[in-house]
Amino acid sequence: MLYHSYSSYLRQRYGEKVYKLPISLPVTCPNRDGSCGTNGCVFCGEIGAGYENLPASMTVGMQIEANKTHIAPKYKANKYIAYFQNFSNTYQPPNVLQEYLAQACLPDVVGIAVATRPDCVSDEYLAVMANIRDIYKVDVFLEMGLQTVNYRSLTKVNRGHTLAEFIDAQLRAKKYSVETCAHIILNLPWDEDIDVVENAKILSALEVEQVKLHALYIVKNTVMAEWYKRGEVTLVSKEEYIERVITFLEYISPNIVVQRLIGRAPEANTLFTNWQTGWWKIREEIEQLMAKRETFQGRRCDYLNGKEVRKFL
């Protein structure tokens, strides 16, 4: 096995194919409304990450049923994970979040994924997630946008938090047995190969359960887009991105589930997306190169639990 893929993990856990259904809530982000910033991250567009989402004016149940009608015939899935995807979904009162999560607990929904920022996670919200999990017998996953462990790069992209907030949220999630997924951008302009390795090491040391990799795309009408047009940021080549993914996989724990190796965004909304190459094609290139090199996830994950004193044991 080249890496611990999300599709195989879902089949093993639920016994059949499972598909994530995106859900929009009428929420924003503390990096937009003035709480910790006003303009958001330099790479984030006005609609956030939800390019495929239905309007937030629709109820949770309506969005799930509409997405199922579209997705079920195409992907042959009978079980679903309700994915609260756009902006920061815990950036609202805990009781309101609890009501939204409860609305998603429909008969064929086996899990709920809640996307948010590390600085929008506290004991109160984790208690809500654990409560929903225990009452409705559904799995609840917390997906957090970290992007990089390089705090200097986090400052550059105007993230509004650093690595410390992620560590805090991850350790708190462990107390409530809420499984987590970290989102990482492997080709931020200020990150180097050493940051790729450190991303893998930190996530492994913190025992993050899942990871989702992104390649940076340049969304129109963003600060990053202006930098890009002025030549103030340079992106690595497709070949370098592939090398970074392979390095990341080699260093990350083999226990961590890899939700995806590269993201996607519609070309109409971007100035640059995945080197004008289909995301599936880049994934194939990564897998083919790993197979050729006979490498695999976790091959270099030998740094935990006191590596330098093993000779005495």
Contacts in CASP RR format, 6 or more apart in sequence:
PFRMAT RR
TARGET T0000
AUTHOR 0000-0000-0000
METHOD contacts of the structure
MODEL  1
MLYHSYSSYLRQRYGEKVYKLPISLPVTCPNRDGSCGTNGCVFCGEIGAG
YENLPASMTVGMQIEANKTHIAPKYKANKYIAYFQNFSNTYQPPNVLQEY
LAQACLPDVVGIAVATRPDCVSDEYLAVMANIRDIYKVDVFLEMGLQTVN
YRSLTKVNRGHTLAEFIDAQLRAKKYSVETCAHIILNLPWDEDIDVVENA
KILSALEVEQVKLHALYIVKNTVMAEWYKRGEVTLVSKEEYIERVITFLE
YISPNIVVQRLIGRAPEANTLFTNWQTGWWKIREEIEQLMAKRETFQGRR
CDYLNGKEVRKFL
1 8 0 8 1.000
1 296 0 8 1.000
1 297 0 8 1.000
2 249 0 8 1.000
2 287 0 8 1.000
2 290 0 8 1.000
2 291 0 8 1.000
2 296 0 8 1.000
2 297 0 8 1.000
3 249 0 8 1.000
3 258 0 8 1.000
3 290 0 8 1.000
3 296 0 8 1.000
3 297 0 8 1.000
4 254 0 8 1.000
4 255 0 8 1.000
4 256 0 8 1.000
4 257 0 8 1.000
4 258 0 8 1.000
4 297 0 8 1.000
5 257 0 8 1.000
5 258 0 8 1.000
6 210 0 8 1.000
6 257 0 8 1.000
6 258 0 8 1.000
6 259 0 8 1.000
6 260 0 8 1.000
7 17 0 8 1.000
9 257 0 8 1.000
10 17 0 8 1.000
10 18 0 8 1.000
11 17 0 8 1.000
11 18 0 8 1.000
14 79 0 8 1.000
14 110 0 8 1.000
16 77 0 8 1.000
16 78 0 8 1.000
16 79 0 8 1.000
17 75 0 8 1.000
17 76 0 8 1.000
17 77 0 8 1.000
17 78 0 8 1.000
17 79 0 8 1.000
18 77 0 8 1.000
18 79 0 8 1.000
18 80 0 8 1.000
18 81 0 8 1.000
18 110 0 8 1.000
19 71 0 8 1.000
19 75 0 8 1.000
19 77 0 8 1.000
19 79 0 8 1.000
19 80 0 8 1.000
19 81 0 8 1.000
20 80 0 8 1.000
20 81 0 8 1.000
20 82 0 8 1.000
20 83 0 8 1.000
20 113 0 8 1.000
21 63 0 8 1.000
21 64 0 8 1.000
21 67 0 8 1.000
21 68 0 8 1.000
21 71 0 8 1.000
21 80 0 8 1.000
21 81 0 8 1.000
21 82 0 8 1.000
21 83 0 8 1.000
22 50 0 8 1.000
22 52 0 8 1.000
22 53 0 8 1.000
22 54 0 8 1.000
22 63 0 8 1.000
22 67 0 8 1.000
22 83 0 8 1.000
22 85 0 8 1.000
22 86 0 8 1.000
23 53 0 8 1.000
23 54 0 8 1.000
23 60 0 8 1.000
23 63 0 8 1.000
23 64 0 8 1.000
23 82 0 8 1.000
23 83 0 8 1.000
23 84 0 8 1.000
23 85 0 8 1.000
23 104 0 8 1.000
24 50 0 8 1.000
24 53 0 8 1.000
24 54 0 8 1.000
24 55 0 8 1.000
24 56 0 8 1.000
24 58 0 8 1.000
24 63 0 8 1.000
24 85 0 8 1.000
24 86 0 8 1.000
25 56 0 8 1.000
25 60 0 8 1.000
25 84 0 8 1.000
25 86 0 8 1.000
25 87 0 8 1.000
25 89 0 8 1.000
25 92 0 8 1.000
25 100 0 8 1.000
26 56 0 8 1.000
26 57 0 8 1.000
27 56 0 8 1.000
27 86 0 8 1.000
27 87 0 8 1.000
27 88 0 8 1.000
27 89 0 8 1.000
27 91 0 8 1.000
27 92 0 8 1.000
28 87 0 8 1.000
28 88 0 8 1.000
28 91 0 8 1.000
29 40 0 8 1.000
29 87 0 8 1.000
29 88 0 8 1.000
29 91 0 8 1.000
29 117 0 8 1.000
30 36 0 8 1.000
30 37 0 8 1.000
30 88 0 8 1.000
30 91 0 8 1.000
30 117 0 8 1.000
30 119 0 8 1.000
30 120 0 8 1.000
31 37 0 8 1.000
31 38 0 8 1.000
31 39 0 8 1.000
31 40 0 8 1.000
31 41 0 8 1.000
31 117 0 8 1.000
31 158 0 8 1.000
31 159 0 8 1.000
31 160 0 8 1.000
32 38 0 8 1.000
32 39 0 8 1.000
32 40 0 8 1.000
32 87 0 8 1.000
36 119 0 8 1.000
36 160 0 8 1.000
36 161 0 8 1.000
37 158 0 8 1.000
37 160 0 8 1.000
39 158 0 8 1.000
39 223 0 8 1.000
40 158 0 8 1.000
41 157 0 8 1.000
41 158 0 8 1.000
41 159 0 8 1.000
42 156 0 8 1.000
42 157 0 8 1.000
42 158 0 8 1.000
42 222 0 8 1.000
42 223 0 8 1.000
42 224 0 8 1.000
42 227 0 8 1.000
43 157 0 8 1.000
43 216 0 8 1.000
43 217 0 8 1.000
43 218 0 8 1.000
43 219 0 8 1.000
43 222 0 8 1.000
43 223 0 8 1.000
43 224 0 8 1.000
44 219 0 8 1.000
44 222 0 8 1.000
45 219 0 8 1.000
45 221 0 8 1.000
45 222 0 8 1.000
46 221 0 8 1.000
47 53 0 8 1.000
47 86 0 8 1.000
48 86 0 8 1.000
48 87 0 8 1.000
49 85 0 8 1.000
49 86 0 8 1.000
49 87 0 8 1.000
49 115 0 8 1.000
50 85 0 8 1.000
50 86 0 8 1.000
51 265 0 8 1.000
51 266 0 8 1.000
51 269 0 8 1.000
53 63 0 8 1.000
53 85 0 8 1.000
53 86 0 8 1.000
54 62 0 8 1.000
54 63 0 8 1.000
54 66 0 8 1.000
54 67 0 8 1.000
56 86 0 8 1.000
58 66 0 8 1.000
59 103 0 8 1.000
60 82 0 8 1.000
60 100 0 8 1.000
60 103 0 8 1.000
60 104 0 8 1.000
61 103 0 8 1.000
61 104 0 8 1.000
61 106 0 8 1.000
64 80 0 8 1.000
64 82 0 8 1.000
64 104 0 8 1.000
64 106 0 8 1.000
64 109 0 8 1.000
68 80 0 8 1.000
68 108 0 8 1.000
71 77 0 8 1.000
72 78 0 8 1.000
78 108 0 8 1.000
79 108 0 8 1.000
79 109 0 8 1.000
79 110 0 8 1.000
80 108 0 8 1.000
80 109 0 8 1.000
80 110 0 8 1.000
80 111 0 8 1.000
81 109 0 8 1.000
81 110 0 8 1.000
81 111 0 8 1.000
81 112 0 8 1.000
81 113 0 8 1.000
81 139 0 8 1.000
81 141 0 8 1.000
82 104 0 8 1.000
82 106 0 8 1.000
82 109 0 8 1.000
82 111 0 8 1.000
82 112 0 8 1.000
82 113 0 8 1.000
83 112 0 8 1.000
83 113 0 8 1.000
83 115 0 8 1.000
84 100 0 8 1.000
84 101 0 8 1.000
84 104 0 8 1.000
84 112 0 8 1.000
84 113 0 8 1.000
84 114 0 8 1.000
84 115 0 8 1.000
85 113 0 8 1.000
85 115 0 8 1.000
86 115 0 8 1.000
88 115 0 8 1.000
88 116 0 8 1.000
88 117 0 8 1.000
88 120 0 8 1.000
89 97 0 8 1.000
89 100 0 8 1.000
89 114 0 8 1.000
89 115 0 8 1.000
89 116 0 8 1.000
90 97 0 8 1.000
90 114 0 8 1.000
90 116 0 8 1.000
90 117 0 8 1.000
90 120 0 8 1.000
90 121 0 8 1.000
90 125 0 8 1.000
91 116 0 8 1.000
91 117 0 8 1.000
91 120 0 8 1.000
94 124 0 8 1.000
94 125 0 8 1.000
94 127 0 8 1.000
94 128 0 8 1.000
95 128 0 8 1.000
97 114 0 8 1.000
97 125 0 8 1.000
97 128 0 8 1.000
98 128 0 8 1.000
98 131 0 8 1.000
98 132 0 8 1.000
101 112 0 8 1.000
101 114 0 8 1.000
101 128 0 8 1.000
101 129 0 8 1.000
101 132 0 8 1.000
101 140 0 8 1.000
102 132 0 8 1.000
102 136 0 8 1.000
104 112 0 8 1.000
105 112 0 8 1.000
105 132 0 8 1.000
105 136 0 8 1.000
105 138 0 8 1.000
109 138 0 8 1.000
110 138 0 8 1.000
110 139 0 8 1.000
111 138 0 8 1.000
111 139 0 8 1.000
111 140 0 8 1.000
111 141 0 8 1.000
112 129 0 8 1.000
112 132 0 8 1.000
112 138 0 8 1.000
112 139 0 8 1.000
112 140 0 8 1.000
112 141 0 8 1.000
113 140 0 8 1.000
113 141 0 8 1.000
113 142 0 8 1.000
113 143 0 8 1.000
113 181 0 8 1.000
114 129 0 8 1.000
114 140 0 8 1.000
114 141 0 8 1.000
114 142 0 8 1.000
114 143 0 8 1.000
115 143 0 8 1.000
115 144 0 8 1.000
115 145 0 8 1.000
116 142 0 8 1.000
116 143 0 8 1.000
116 144 0 8 1.000
116 145 0 8 1.000
117 144 0 8 1.000
117 145 0 8 1.000
117 161 0 8 1.000
117 165 0 8 1.000
118 144 0 8 1.000
118 145 0 8 1.000
118 146 0 8 1.000
118 161 0 8 1.000
118 165 0 8 1.000
118 166 0 8 1.000
118 168 0 8 1.000
118 169 0 8 1.000
118 170 0 8 1.000
119 160 0 8 1.000
119 161 0 8 1.000
119 165 0 8 1.000
119 169 0 8 1.000
121 142 0 8 1.000
121 144 0 8 1.000
121 168 0 8 1.000
121 169 0 8 1.000
121 172 0 8 1.000
121 173 0 8 1.000
122 172 0 8 1.000
123 172 0 8 1.000
123 175 0 8 1.000
123 176 0 8 1.000
126 142 0 8 1.000
126 172 0 8 1.000
126 173 0 8 1.000
126 175 0 8 1.000
126 176 0 8 1.000
126 178 0 8 1.000
127 176 0 8 1.000
129 140 0 8 1.000
129 142 0 8 1.000
129 176 0 8 1.000
129 178 0 8 1.000
130 140 0 8 1.000
130 176 0 8 1.000
130 177 0 8 1.000
130 178 0 8 1.000
132 138 0 8 1.000
132 140 0 8 1.000
133 139 0 8 1.000
133 140 0 8 1.000
133 178 0 8 1.000
139 179 0 8 1.000
140 178 0 8 1.000
140 179 0 8 1.000
141 178 0 8 1.000
141 179 0 8 1.000
141 180 0 8 1.000
141 181 0 8 1.000
141 209 0 8 1.000
141 210 0 8 1.000
142 169 0 8 1.000
142 173 0 8 1.000
142 178 0 8 1.000
142 179 0 8 1.000
142 180 0 8 1.000
142 181 0 8 1.000
143 180 0 8 1.000
143 181 0 8 1.000
143 182 0 8 1.000
143 183 0 8 1.000
143 210 0 8 1.000
143 212 0 8 1.000
144 166 0 8 1.000
144 169 0 8 1.000
144 170 0 8 1.000
144 180 0 8 1.000
144 181 0 8 1.000
144 182 0 8 1.000
144 183 0 8 1.000
145 166 0 8 1.000
145 182 0 8 1.000
145 183 0 8 1.000
146 163 0 8 1.000
146 166 0 8 1.000
146 182 0 8 1.000
146 183 0 8 1.000
146 184 0 8 1.000
147 153 0 8 1.000
147 154 0 8 1.000
147 157 0 8 1.000
147 159 0 8 1.000
147 183 0 8 1.000
147 184 0 8 1.000
147 185 0 8 1.000
147 188 0 8 1.000
148 154 0 8 1.000
148 184 0 8 1.000
148 185 0 8 1.000
148 188 0 8 1.000
148 191 0 8 1.000
148 195 0 8 1.000
148 199 0 8 1.000
149 163 0 8 1.000
149 166 0 8 1.000
149 195 0 8 1.000
149 198 0 8 1.000
149 199 0 8 1.000
149 202 0 8 1.000
150 188 0 8 1.000
150 190 0 8 1.000
150 191 0 8 1.000
150 195 0 8 1.000
150 198 0 8 1.000
151 162 0 8 1.000
151 163 0 8 1.000
152 190 0 8 1.000
153 188 0 8 1.000
153 190 0 8 1.000
153 191 0 8 1.000
153 195 0 8 1.000
154 160 0 8 1.000
154 161 0 8 1.000
154 162 0 8 1.000
154 163 0 8 1.000
155 162 0 8 1.000
156 188 0 8 1.000
156 189 0 8 1.000
156 190 0 8 1.000
157 188 0 8 1.000
157 224 0 8 1.000
158 223 0 8 1.000
163 202 0 8 1.000
166 182 0 8 1.000
167 206 0 8 1.000
169 180 0 8 1.000
170 180 0 8 1.000
170 182 0 8 1.000
170 206 0 8 1.000
170 208 0 8 1.000
171 206 0 8 1.000
173 179 0 8 1.000
173 180 0 8 1.000
174 207 0 8 1.000
179 209 0 8 1.000
179 210 0 8 1.000
180 208 0 8 1.000
180 209 0 8 1.000
180 210 0 8 1.000
181 208 0 8 1.000
181 209 0 8 1.000
181 210 0 8 1.000
181 211 0 8 1.000
181 212 0 8 1.000
181 257 0 8 1.000
181 259 0 8 1.000
182 203 0 8 1.000
182 208 0 8 1.000
182 210 0 8 1.000
182 211 0 8 1.000
182 212 0 8 1.000
183 211 0 8 1.000
183 212 0 8 1.000
183 214 0 8 1.000
184 199 0 8 1.000
184 203 0 8 1.000
184 211 0 8 1.000
184 212 0 8 1.000
184 213 0 8 1.000
184 214 0 8 1.000
184 248 0 8 1.000
185 213 0 8 1.000
185 214 0 8 1.000
185 215 0 8 1.000
185 216 0 8 1.000
186 196 0 8 1.000
186 199 0 8 1.000
186 213 0 8 1.000
186 214 0 8 1.000
186 215 0 8 1.000
186 241 0 8 1.000
186 244 0 8 1.000
186 245 0 8 1.000
186 248 0 8 1.000
187 215 0 8 1.000
187 216 0 8 1.000
187 235 0 8 1.000
187 236 0 8 1.000
187 240 0 8 1.000
187 241 0 8 1.000
187 244 0 8 1.000
188 216 0 8 1.000
189 216 0 8 1.000
189 233 0 8 1.000
189 234 0 8 1.000
189 235 0 8 1.000
193 244 0 8 1.000
193 247 0 8 1.000
196 244 0 8 1.000
196 247 0 8 1.000
196 248 0 8 1.000
196 251 0 8 1.000
197 247 0 8 1.000
197 248 0 8 1.000
197 251 0 8 1.000
199 248 0 8 1.000
200 247 0 8 1.000
200 248 0 8 1.000
200 249 0 8 1.000
200 250 0 8 1.000
200 251 0 8 1.000
200 252 0 8 1.000
200 301 0 8 1.000
201 251 0 8 1.000
201 303 0 8 1.000
203 211 0 8 1.000
203 252 0 8 1.000
203 253 0 8 1.000
203 256 0 8 1.000
204 251 0 8 1.000
204 252 0 8 1.000
204 253 0 8 1.000
204 256 0 8 1.000
204 301 0 8 1.000
204 304 0 8 1.000
205 304 0 8 1.000
207 253 0 8 1.000
207 255 0 8 1.000
208 256 0 8 1.000
209 255 0 8 1.000
209 256 0 8 1.000
209 257 0 8 1.000
210 256 0 8 1.000
210 257 0 8 1.000
210 258 0 8 1.000
210 259 0 8 1.000
211 252 0 8 1.000
211 256 0 8 1.000
211 257 0 8 1.000
211 258 0 8 1.000
211 259 0 8 1.000
212 258 0 8 1.000
212 259 0 8 1.000
212 260 0 8 1.000
213 245 0 8 1.000
213 248 0 8 1.000
213 258 0 8 1.000
213 259 0 8 1.000
213 260 0 8 1.000
213 261 0 8 1.000
213 262 0 8 1.000
213 263 0 8 1.000
214 262 0 8 1.000
214 263 0 8 1.000
215 241 0 8 1.000
215 262 0 8 1.000
215 263 0 8 1.000
215 274 0 8 1.000
215 282 0 8 1.000
216 235 0 8 1.000
217 263 0 8 1.000
217 265 0 8 1.000
217 270 0 8 1.000
217 272 0 8 1.000
217 273 0 8 1.000
217 274 0 8 1.000
218 224 0 8 1.000
218 225 0 8 1.000
218 228 0 8 1.000
218 235 0 8 1.000
218 270 0 8 1.000
218 271 0 8 1.000
218 272 0 8 1.000
218 273 0 8 1.000
219 225 0 8 1.000
219 265 0 8 1.000
219 269 0 8 1.000
219 270 0 8 1.000
219 271 0 8 1.000
220 269 0 8 1.000
220 270 0 8 1.000
220 271 0 8 1.000
224 233 0 8 1.000
225 271 0 8 1.000
227 233 0 8 1.000
228 271 0 8 1.000
228 272 0 8 1.000
229 271 0 8 1.000
235 272 0 8 1.000
236 244 0 8 1.000
237 275 0 8 1.000
238 274 0 8 1.000
238 275 0 8 1.000
238 277 0 8 1.000
238 282 0 8 1.000
241 262 0 8 1.000
241 275 0 8 1.000
241 282 0 8 1.000
242 282 0 8 1.000
242 285 0 8 1.000
242 286 0 8 1.000
242 289 0 8 1.000
245 261 0 8 1.000
245 262 0 8 1.000
245 286 0 8 1.000
246 286 0 8 1.000
246 289 0 8 1.000
246 290 0 8 1.000
246 293 0 8 1.000
246 295 0 8 1.000
249 258 0 8 1.000
249 290 0 8 1.000
249 295 0 8 1.000
249 296 0 8 1.000
249 297 0 8 1.000
249 298 0 8 1.000
250 295 0 8 1.000
250 296 0 8 1.000
250 297 0 8 1.000
250 298 0 8 1.000
250 299 0 8 1.000
250 300 0 8 1.000
250 301 0 8 1.000
251 298 0 8 1.000
251 300 0 8 1.000
251 301 0 8 1.000
251 303 0 8 1.000
252 258 0 8 1.000
252 297 0 8 1.000
252 298 0 8 1.000
252 301 0 8 1.000
253 298 0 8 1.000
253 301 0 8 1.000
253 304 0 8 1.000
254 296 0 8 1.000
254 297 0 8 1.000
254 298 0 8 1.000
254 301 0 8 1.000
256 297 0 8 1.000
258 297 0 8 1.000
260 283 0 8 1.000
261 282 0 8 1.000
261 283 0 8 1.000
261 286 0 8 1.000
262 274 0 8 1.000
262 279 0 8 1.000
262 282 0 8 1.000
262 283 0 8 1.000
262 286 0 8 1.000
263 274 0 8 1.000
263 279 0 8 1.000
264 273 0 8 1.000
264 274 0 8 1.000
264 278 0 8 1.000
264 279 0 8 1.000
265 273 0 8 1.000
266 273 0 8 1.000
267 273 0 8 1.000
267 276 0 8 1.000
274 282 0 8 1.000
275 282 0 8 1.000
290 296 0 8 1.000
END
